[in-house]
Amino acid sequence: MKRFSILTVVAIALLISACGAPAAPTMQAIDVQNTAVAAAFTMVAETQAAIPTATPLPPTEPPTQTPLPTNTPLPLPTSATLAVISSPTTASVSSSNNSTSTDPCATRVLSAPEGKETTIRIVNTTKLGVTVSLYLNETASKGACGYRSFTIAKNNDIVFKDLVQGCYSLWAWSDNAKGKFTSSGYGCINNPDKWTFEVRESNIKFIGP
């Protein structure tokens, strides 16, 4: 829509009033002019009112950055989960030692080690005869270490008085047709009292004096 200035509208109104029919005898010229000006202002006001006003756009929310999901690695199985309890014997350890191992304890038979003496009792609490392999980790003072293997009848025990203080690892297993199992245990001895290892089907429990 074209807009007209106030002066243009007034001029048009005056021109119309000048060219129109003669005014009534009672109407003065100044009244005609005032009427034309008032009409012009009315037209301008109506024109301005008809112009649509600009409506401000609603504010938009700033975009939020949502972090992308990250790949959470699944926990890996521990070495304890993957470990398979073996039943070492002097022969098998000796064979592996010839190829890779340099540990002198891997082939040493624990006959009469030197060191601080102690007493060790091993009890078979199961209802089956078991084979036990006892391993003494190398001691700091005398360097004693090695394996000793033996068998224990069901519900029986054996006592060793020729062993020394130190840390021991034990494995026990049964190949009996009535039940097969493999268990293991560990314990450190630091005095001459009698220490006990209880062989069970699930584990070997270390008990103090």
Secondary structure, DSSP 4 states (H G I P E B T S, - for coil): -----HHHHHHHHHHHHHHSPPPPTT--HHHHHHHHHHHHHHHHHHHHHHSPPPPPPPPPPPPP-PPPPP--PPPPPPHHHH-------HHHHHHHHHHT---GGGS-B-SS--SSEEEEEEEE-SSS-EEEEEEEPPPTTT---EEEEEEE-TT-EEEEEEEESEEEEEEEEE--TT--EEEEEEEEE-SSSEEEEEE-SS-EEEE--
